[in-house]
Amino acid sequence: MKKLPTTWDLSPFGRRYNDPTFAKERASIEKKTRAFAKTWKNDQSYLTKPTSLKKALDQYEALARIPSNEAMYLFFARMGDSTNKDYAAAEKRYDDWSEKLSDHTRFFGLSLGTIKEKDQKIFLKSSQLKPYRHFLRGIFETAQFQLSEKEEKILSMKSGVSSGNWASMVSEIFSQESAEVLVEEKGRVKKATKPFNEYIQFIHSSNKRVRDAAATALEATFKRHRLVLEKEFNSILEDKKINDELRGFKRPDHARILSDDVGFDVVDTMTGVVSKRFKVARDYYALKARLLGQEKLHYHERNVPVGNVDTEYSYEKSVELVDQALSSVDPDFAQIHRDTVENGRVDVYPRTGKRGSAFCMYDEVTKPPYIMLNHTDRARDVLTLGHEMGHAIHGTLIKGENALNYDTPMFTAEIASTFCEGYTFDRILAQATGEERFILLMQKIGEDVSTISRQVAAYNFECEVHDTFRKEGYLSADQIGAIFKKHMASYMGPAVIQDYGAEDWWMYWSHFRSPFYVYSYASGLLLANGMRAIIRKDPERWPKVKKFFYVGTSQSPKDTFDAIGIDLTDAAFWEGGVKEVEMMLKEAAKLAKELGKI
């Protein structure tokens, strides 16, 4: 493999944030958008005639297919340097322009929702409309929850002040906090003042004094902002309640489940199975407490490592491991991986101003996926590369879809990533023995417990807190905290003490500001586990399983998995995904005894 670039090549999008080609691009997009609106506002034959609807949808799809090089350039530039105010200002100007542009096409989706039921049936059976069949079915099914065009515009305009700005405020409140905590440097523990985003990481320290001091600082920070965040969270709950009542949704998670294109039966089955099997998570925490030499863990100690993997994984070595893992699955996967790392589509190392964490972006059907990492040569970084490459593979293979189907429901969005991460983990584990194998297993189990059990417990919390708010009208921070603590204890079990302000951790959990988002983490990993188990049992089924990676939103998740031979309403399937974690836990416990750790 040739020398790998380690920063993004953004030249396919533009040369700089104020590239003069962007203005020309905007003018072209706006001209085509206005022409579309003018044509189909004056000609409503598409509401009754399949031929006209096909023509309108083809034009609508063509609009969706137009790449916005400006949007992509500004997004990646800002992710690479979040301190650059020129990037932030340019992106805000673009977003304002884009929002106004969407006003011109909002009528189209709303109008499709008014098509009479008899015509809907004709359209859904029409062979010429087959490429748009599921897109239309989704619109017809959601139409009953839509408001008028003017009302939809009002809700869109107020979304920032009614919910989005609140979420931003929470992030900004904590980012401006700092506290005196304990730090460990060269074997010595000393006091130091650290910003919130740094000292929150200290709760994972292997030094108990350091992590307990960080937890005490967090507890004080949460208490200091309790009243403000109580008001903020009630505003989120009330805004959701108002929107649901206006649209006629039956239960608080209805909108999310509808957007995920799955039924209540699927989500209820999945979350029900995981909730009944919280014992796997409880057993994991009980084992971890014994390994750390403690009778019980405190809430903030749930992610404390039981040891460290000393092996360093350079970026080049990580790329090689992921290549080996993906080659063992499918040559197409390995080729997409090579194309991505060799052509400047991965920004690898941390630097001042660069956003933390990692992601893969593939919003544009005509552009290849790009990946951001913050690689620091740890085993976790290899898994992150495998994870994000899974997204890139999916984003590449679904390019056979039309632009209206170039997407993935949240329910299935994490399948490709966790699927590829799983094979990457297998590759790392195969090279590890004894102590290192044990540590890697415990790390992976901890991550899987957080992704499956913790996220379902969080979903259960959301269900109860939204239901309780709708009955009582307002919830104090104490009430919210009691509900949160109850559901965290439900999956952690008696081996974890809910103290050090554990009841206030809902304040910091950003996903609760995007209601019912969390269950998709669990569904993605469980489905990936189930698919890997199928292939392990019968490798001949891979061609069928692989079909998932080519599907965007042209089918419902249920139809996609029915074709693979997986029934999403079958509790036994979800149980199988949990058993994958349970098997790893049994191996870890066995290794712990063999190594004399327990």
C-alpha positions in Angstrom: 0.0 0.0 0.0 1.4 3.4 -1.0 2.2 6.2 1.5 -1.1 7.3 2.9 -2.4 10.9 3.1 -3.4 11.9 6.6 -5.5 15.0 6.0 -8.6 15.6 3.8 -8.2 16.5 0.2 -11.1 19.0 -0.1 -10.3 20.1 -3.7 -13.2 18.1 -5.2 -15.5 20.5 -3.3 -13.6 23.8 -3.5 -10.3 25.7 -2.9 -11.3 27.9 0.0 -14.3 28.8 2.1 -15.2 31.8 -0.1 -14.5 30.1 -3.4 -16.2 32.2 -6.2 -17.6 29.0 -7.7 -19.9 28.6 -4.7 -21.9 31.7 -5.7 -22.4 30.3 -9.2 -23.4 27.0 -7.7 -26.0 28.6 -5.5 -27.4 30.6 -8.4 -27.7 27.4 -10.5 -29.4 25.4 -7.7 -31.8 28.3 -6.9 -32.7 28.7 -10.6 -33.5 25.0 -10.9 -35.4 24.9 -7.6 -37.6 27.9 -8.6 -38.3 26.4 -12.0 -39.4 23.2 -10.3 -41.7 25.0 -8.0 -43.2 27.2 -10.7 -43.9 24.1 -12.9 -45.6 22.0 -10.4 -47.4 24.6 -8.4 -49.2 25.5 -11.7 -49.6 21.9 -12.9 -51.2 19.7 -10.3 -51.8 16.8 -12.7 -49.2 14.8 -10.7 -51.7 14.4 -8.0 -53.9 12.2 -10.2 -51.9 10.9 -13.2 -49.0 8.4 -12.8 -47.2 9.7 -15.9 -47.2 13.3 -14.5 -46.1 12.1 -11.1 -43.2 10.2 -12.6 -42.1 13.3 -14.4 -42.4 15.4 -11.3 -40.5 12.9 -9.1 -37.8 12.6 -11.7 -37.3 16.3 -11.5 -37.5 16.3 -7.7 -34.9 13.5 -7.6 -32.6 15.5 -10.0 -32.7 18.4 -7.5 -31.8 16.2 -4.7 -28.9 14.7 -6.7 -27.3 18.1 -7.3 -24.2 18.2 -5.1 -23.7 21.2 -2.8 -19.9 21.6 -2.9 -20.2 24.6 -0.7 -22.0 22.8 2.1 -19.5 19.9 2.0 -16.5 22.2 1.9 -17.7 24.3 4.8 -18.7 21.4 7.0 -15.3 19.6 6.6 -13.4 22.9 7.0 -15.2 23.7 10.2 -14.7 20.2 11.6 -11.0 20.5 10.9 -10.7 24.0 12.5 -13.7 24.8 14.8 -11.9 28.0 16.0 -12.1 29.6 12.5 -14.8 32.2 12.7 -14.8 32.7 8.9 -15.8 29.1 8.5 -18.6 29.3 11.1 -20.0 32.6 9.6 -19.9 31.2 6.1 -21.6 28.0 7.1 -24.3 30.0 9.0 -25.0 32.1 5.8 -25.2 28.9 3.8 -27.6 27.3 6.2 -29.9 30.4 6.2 -29.9 30.4 2.4 -30.6 26.7 2.3 -33.5 27.0 4.8 -35.1 29.7 2.6 -34.6 27.6 -0.5 -36.4 24.7 1.1 -39.5 27.0 1.4 -39.9 26.7 -2.4 -40.2 22.9 -2.4 -42.0 22.3 0.9 -45.4 22.3 -1.0 -44.4 19.3 -3.0 -44.2 16.7 -0.2 -47.2 18.2 1.5 -49.2 18.0 -1.7 -48.3 14.4 -2.2 -49.8 13.7 1.2 -53.2 15.0 0.0 -53.5 12.4 -2.8 -56.7 10.5 -2.4 -56.6 7.0 -1.2 -57.9 5.4 -4.4 -55.2 7.3 -6.4 -52.6 6.2 -3.8 -53.3 2.6 -4.5 -53.0 3.2 -8.3 -49.7 5.0 -7.8 -48.2 2.3 -5.6 -49.1 -0.4 -8.2 -47.8 1.6 -11.1 -44.7 0.0 -12.8 -43.4 3.3 -13.9 -43.4 4.6 -10.4 -41.6 1.5 -9.0 -38.3 3.4 -8.3 -40.2 5.8 -6.0 -42.7 3.3 -4.5 -41.4 3.2 -1.0 -40.7 6.9 -1.0 -44.4 7.5 -1.9 -45.6 4.9 0.6 -43.7 6.7 3.4 -45.3 10.0 2.4 -48.8 8.5 2.3 -48.3 6.9 5.7 -47.1 10.1 7.3 -49.6 12.4 5.6 -52.1 12.0 8.4 -49.6 13.6 10.8 -48.7 16.6 8.5 -50.1 20.1 9.0 -50.8 22.8 6.4 -47.9 24.3 4.4 -48.0 27.5 6.4 -48.2 25.6 9.7 -45.2 23.4 8.7 -43.3 26.6 7.8 -44.0 28.0 11.2 -42.8 24.9 13.0 -39.7 24.8 10.9 -38.9 28.5 11.6 -39.4 28.1 15.4 -37.5 24.8 15.8 -34.3 26.6 16.8 -35.8 28.6 19.6 -38.2 25.9 20.8 -35.6 23.1 21.1 -32.4 23.5 19.1 -31.1 26.5 21.0 -31.8 24.8 24.3 -29.6 21.9 23.4 -26.8 24.3 22.3 -27.1 26.1 25.6 -26.6 23.0 27.6 -23.4 22.2 25.6 -22.1 25.7 26.1 -22.9 25.8 29.8 -20.7 22.8 30.5 -18.0 23.8 28.0 -17.4 27.0 30.0 -17.1 25.2 33.4 -13.9 24.3 35.1 -13.0 22.8 38.5 -10.2 22.0 40.8 -9.6 18.2 40.6 -6.8 15.7 41.0 -4.5 14.8 38.2 -1.8 12.1 38.0 1.5 13.0 36.4 4.5 10.7 36.4 3.1 8.7 39.3 2.3 11.7 41.4 -1.2 13.0 42.2 -1.6 16.7 42.6 -4.4 19.4 42.5 -5.0 21.2 39.2 -7.8 23.3 37.7 -9.1 21.8 34.5 -11.9 22.6 32.1 -15.1 20.4 32.2 -14.5 18.7 28.9 -11.1 17.5 30.2 -11.8 16.6 33.7 -14.9 14.6 32.8 -12.5 12.1 31.3 -10.8 11.7 34.6 -13.7 9.5 35.9 -12.1 6.7 33.7 -8.8 7.0 35.6 -7.3 3.8 37.0 -6.4 5.9 40.1 -9.4 5.9 42.4 -8.6 9.2 44.1 -8.4 10.9 40.7 -11.7 9.5 39.4 -13.6 10.2 42.7 -12.3 13.8 42.8 -13.6 14.2 39.2 -17.0 12.7 40.1 -17.2 15.2 43.1 -16.5 18.1 40.8 -19.1 16.9 38.3 -21.7 16.5 41.1 -21.1 20.1 42.1 -21.3 21.3 38.5 -24.6 19.6 37.9 -26.1 20.9 41.2 -25.0 24.5 40.3 -27.0 24.4 37.1 -29.9 22.3 38.4 -32.6 25.0 38.2 -31.7 26.2 34.7 -31.5 22.6 33.4 -34.7 21.7 35.1 -36.4 24.5 33.1 -34.5 23.6 29.9 -35.5 19.9 30.1 -39.2 20.7 30.8 -39.1 23.0 27.8 -37.9 20.1 25.7 -40.6 17.9 27.1 -43.3 20.5 26.5 -42.2 21.3 23.0 -42.3 17.6 22.1 -45.8 17.3 23.7 -47.1 20.2 21.8 -45.8 19.0 18.5 -47.1 15.5 19.1 -50.6 16.8 20.0 -50.6 19.1 16.9 -49.8 16.2 14.7 -51.8 13.5 16.4 -49.1 11.1 17.4 -50.3 8.3 19.7 -47.3 8.0 22.0 -44.1 10.0 22.8 -41.9 7.8 20.6 -44.3 7.6 17.7 -42.6 10.3 15.6 -39.2 8.6 15.9 -40.5 5.1 15.1 -42.4 6.5 12.1 -39.2 8.2 10.8 -37.3 5.0 11.3 -39.8 3.2 9.1 -40.4 0.4 11.6 -43.5 -0.5 13.6 -44.2 -0.4 17.4 -44.0 -4.2 17.4 -40.4 -4.2 16.2 -39.2 -1.5 18.7 -41.2 -3.0 21.6 -39.9 -6.5 20.9 -36.3 -5.3 20.7 -36.3 -3.1 23.8 -38.4 -5.7 25.7 -35.8 -8.5 25.0 -32.9 -6.3 26.0 -34.7 -5.1 29.2 -35.4 -8.7 30.2 -31.7 -9.6 29.6 -30.2 -6.7 31.7 -28.7 -9.5 33.8 -25.8 -9.7 31.2 -24.9 -6.1 32.0 -25.3 -6.6 35.8 -23.0 -9.7 35.7 -20.4 -7.6 33.7 -20.4 -4.9 36.4 -20.2 -7.4 39.2 -17.2 -9.0 37.5 -15.6 -5.6 37.0 -16.0 -4.7 40.7 -14.2 -7.9 41.7 -11.4 -7.2 39.2 -10.9 -3.7 40.6 -10.9 -5.1 44.1 -14.0 -3.2 45.2 -17.2 -4.6 46.8 -19.2 -2.3 44.5 -18.6 0.2 41.8 -19.9 3.8 41.9 -21.9 5.1 38.9 -19.0 7.1 37.6 -16.8 4.0 37.6 -18.7 2.0 35.1 -16.2 2.6 32.3 -13.0 2.4 34.4 -10.6 0.0 32.5 -9.4 -3.2 34.2 -6.0 -2.8 32.5 -4.3 -1.3 29.5 -3.2 -2.7 26.2 0.5 -1.7 25.8 0.6 -2.6 22.1 0.7 0.6 19.9 -1.1 0.7 16.6 0.2 3.2 14.2 -2.2 4.5 11.6 -0.5 2.4 8.9 -0.7 -0.7 11.1 -4.4 0.1 11.8 -5.1 0.4 8.1 -3.5 -2.9 7.5 -5.5 -4.7 10.2 -8.8 -3.2 8.9 -7.8 -4.3 5.4 -7.2 -7.8 6.6 -10.5 -7.9 8.5 -12.5 -6.6 5.5 -10.8 -8.8 3.0 -11.9 -11.8 5.1 -15.5 -10.6 4.7 -15.7 -9.4 1.0 -13.3 -8.1 -1.6 -15.6 -5.2 -2.4 -15.4 -4.0 1.2 -11.6 -4.1 1.1 -11.4 -2.2 -2.1 -13.7 0.6 -0.8 -11.4 0.8 2.3 -8.3 1.1 0.1 -9.9 3.8 -2.1 -10.9 5.8 1.0 -7.5 5.7 2.8 -5.5 6.3 -0.4 -7.4 9.2 -1.9 -7.4 11.8 0.9 -10.8 11.0 2.4 -9.5 10.4 5.9 -8.4 13.1 8.3 -6.3 11.1 10.8 -4.7 12.9 13.7 -5.8 15.3 16.4 -4.7 18.9 16.2 -5.6 22.2 17.9 -9.1 23.4 16.8 -10.1 20.0 15.3 -13.3 18.6 16.5 -13.0 15.5 18.8 -14.3 12.0 18.3 -14.9 10.5 14.8 -17.5 10.3 12.1 -18.1 9.3 8.5 -20.1 11.7 6.2 -21.8 10.6 3.0 -24.7 13.1 2.5 -24.1 13.5 -1.2 -25.1 10.7 -3.6 -22.6 12.0 -6.2 -19.7 12.3 -3.8 -17.6 9.6 -1.9 -17.8 9.3 1.9 -15.2 11.1 4.0 -14.0 10.0 7.4 -12.7 12.0 10.4 -10.5 10.3 13.1 -8.5 11.4 16.1 -5.9 8.6 16.0 -3.6 8.2 19.0 -2.2 4.7 18.3 -4.4 2.8 20.7 -6.3 -0.4 20.1 -9.6 1.6 20.3 -8.4 3.7 17.4 -8.2 0.6 15.2 -11.8 -0.3 16.0 -12.8 3.3 15.3 -11.3 3.1 11.9 -13.1 -0.2 11.3 -16.4 1.3 12.5 -16.2 4.5 10.4 -15.1 2.4 7.4 -18.3 0.4 7.7 -20.2 3.6 7.3 -18.1 4.5 4.2 -18.7 1.0 2.7 -22.5 1.4 3.2 -22.5 5.0 1.9 -20.6 3.8 -1.2 -22.7 0.7 -2.0 -26.1 2.4 -1.7 -25.1 4.8 -4.5 -27.1 2.6 -6.8 -30.2 4.1 -5.1 -31.8 7.2 -6.5 -31.2 10.4 -4.6 -34.6 10.2 -2.8 -33.6 6.8 -1.4 -30.0 7.7 -0.6 -30.3 7.5 3.2 -30.5 5.0 6.0 -33.2 5.0 8.8 -31.7 5.5 12.3 -32.9 2.0 13.2 -30.4 0.5 10.8 -27.8 3.3 10.5 -25.3 1.7 12.8 -25.4 -1.8 11.4 -22.7 -1.5 8.7 -20.3 0.3 11.1 -20.7 -2.2 14.0 -20.6 -5.1 11.6 -17.2 -4.0 10.2 -16.0 -3.0 13.7 -16.8 -6.6 14.9 -14.6 -8.2 12.2 -11.8 -5.6 13.0 -12.0 -6.6 16.7 -11.8 -10.3 15.7 -8.6 -9.5 13.8 -7.0 -7.7 16.8 -8.2 -10.4 19.3 -6.7 -13.2 17.1 -3.2 -11.6 17.6 -3.6 -11.2 21.4 -2.9 -13.8 24.1 -3.3 -14.0 27.8 -3.5 -10.7 29.7 -3.9 -8.6 26.5 -6.7 -10.8 25.2 -8.5 -10.5 28.6 -8.2 -6.7 28.6 -9.5 -6.4 25.0 -12.5 -8.6 25.8 -13.4 -6.6 28.9 -13.1 -3.4 26.9 -15.4 -4.8 24.1 -17.9 -6.1 26.5 -18.1 -2.8 28.3 -18.7 -1.0 25.0 -21.4 -3.5 23.9 -23.1 -3.1 27.3 -23.1 0.6 26.9 -24.4 0.4 23.3 -27.1 -2.2 24.0 -28.2 -2.3 27.7 -27.4 1.3 28.6 -29.1 2.8 25.5 -32.3 0.7 26.1 -32.3 1.8 29.7 -32.0 5.4 28.5 -34.9 4.7 26.1 -37.0 3.3 29.0 -36.2 6.5 31.0 -37.3 8.7 28.1 -40.6 6.8 27.8 -41.4 7.2 31.5 -40.2 10.8 31.8 -42.3 11.9 28.7 -45.3 10.0 29.9 -45.0 11.4 33.5 -44.6 15.0 32.2 -47.8 14.6 30.1 -49.7 13.5 33.2 -48.3 16.1 35.6 -47.4 19.1 33.5 -44.1 19.9 35.0 -41.3 17.8 36.6 -38.8 19.0 39.2 -35.1 18.1 38.8 -35.7 15.7 41.7 -38.5 13.9 39.9 -36.5 13.6 36.7 -33.5 12.4 38.6 -35.5 9.7 40.4 -36.8 8.3 37.1 -33.3 8.5 35.6 -31.7 6.8 38.6 -34.3 4.0 38.6 -33.6 3.1 35.0 -29.8 3.3 35.3 -30.0 1.0 38.3 -32.3 -1.4 36.3 -29.5 -2.4 34.0 -26.4 -1.9 36.2 -27.8 -3.9 39.1 -26.7 -4.1 42.8 -23.0 -4.1 41.9 -23.2 -0.3 41.1 -24.0 2.3 43.7 -26.0 5.2 42.3 -24.2 8.0 44.1 -21.9 11.0 43.5 -24.9 12.8 41.9 -25.8 9.9 39.6 -29.4 11.2 39.6 -28.3 14.3 37.7 -26.4 12.7 34.8 -29.5 13.2 32.5 -28.5 16.9 32.5 -25.3 16.2 30.5 -26.8 13.4 28.2 -27.2 15.3 24.9 -29.2 12.6 23.2 -32.2 13.3 25.4 -32.6 16.6 23.5 -33.3 14.5 20.4 -36.0 12.3 21.9 -35.9 8.6 21.4 -32.7 8.6 19.3 -30.9 6.3 21.7 -32.6 2.9 20.9 -31.0 3.0 17.4 -27.6 2.3 18.9 -28.9 -0.9 20.4 -30.8 -2.0 17.3 -27.7 -1.4 15.1 -25.3 -3.5 17.2 -27.8 -6.3 17.8 -28.6 -6.6 14.1 -24.9 -6.6 13.2 -24.3 -9.3 15.9 -27.2 -11.3 14.5 -25.9 -11.0 10.9 -22.4 -12.0 11.9 -23.8 -15.0 13.8 -25.7 -16.1 10.7 -22.5 -15.9 8.5 -20.5 -17.7 11.1 -23.0 -20.6 11.2 -23.5 -20.7 7.4 -21.0 -18.8 5.3 -23.1 -19.6 2.2 -25.7 -17.1 3.3 -23.2 -14.1 2.9 -24.6 -13.2 -0.6 -28.0 -12.7 0.9 -26.7 -10.8 3.9 -24.6 -8.6 1.7 -27.7 -7.3 0.0 -28.4 -5.2 3.1 -25.4 -3.0 2.3 -26.9 -2.0 -1.1 -30.2 -0.9 0.4 -30.9 2.7 1.4 -34.6 3.7 2.0 -36.0 2.0 -1.1 -37.4 -0.7 1.3 -38.5 -0.7 4.8 -36.1 -2.4 7.3 -38.6 -5.1 7.8 -38.7 -6.0 4.1 -34.9 -5.8 3.8 -34.4 -8.2 6.6 -37.3 -10.5 5.6 -35.3 -11.0 2.3 -32.3 -12.0 4.4 -34.4 -14.4 6.5 -34.5 -12.3 9.6 -37.9 -11.5 11.3 -37.5 -8.2 13.2 -40.6 -9.1 15.3 -39.0 -12.4 16.5 -37.8 -12.1 20.1 -35.4 -15.1 19.5 -33.4 -13.1 16.9 -32.8 -10.2 19.3 -32.0 -12.7 22.0 -29.3 -14.1 19.8 -27.7 -10.6 19.6 -27.6 -10.4 23.4 -26.1 -13.9 23.6 -23.1 -12.8 21.5 -22.2 -10.4 24.4 -23.0 -13.0 27.0 -20.5 -15.5 25.3 -17.7 -12.9 25.4 -18.5 -12.3 29.1 -18.2 -16.0 29.9 -14.9 -16.2 28.1 -13.6 -13.1 30.0 -14.7 -14.6 33.3 -12.9 -17.9 32.5 -9.8 -16.0 31.5 -9.9 -13.9 34.7 -9.8 -17.2 36.7 -7.0 -18.6 34.6 -5.0 -15.5 35.1 -5.6 -15.5 38.8 -7.5 -12.2 38.8 -10.6 -13.5 40.7 
